């Protein structure tokens, strides 16, 4: 994330927190008041984002998007009873770890 993006992000959050409508002009004015120079297209991009998305949703769902690392739960089909078994996760296999040999088995100890 560039410095301009970060400044516009903070400006959007400040405006939203104060209950002020988020517009490109207000973002640019707030960024300028903070003595930060950004590319001229950043405020308008962030204003368009805020028009289409709710900031509250973006804040509360911060860890749910992207990455693809989180497992996805699959819902069972509502129509038939046979599909529930197919949606169940496979049982986890338990692996036995080999036991480590203790120092007593070697016939000497560290302190003898």
FENCORHU-V479138 format. One record per run of one state. SS is the DSSP state (H for helix, E for strand, - for the rest). FROM is the first residue (numbers start at 1). TO is the last residue. Records with the same first field share a line. If there is no record, write none. Layout:
SS: FROM-TO ; FROM-TO
This chain:
-: 1-2 ; 18-23 ; 34-39 ; 53-54 ; 61-82 ; 88-102 ; 107-112
H: 3-17 ; 24-33 ; 40-52 ; 55-60 ; 83-87 ; 103-106
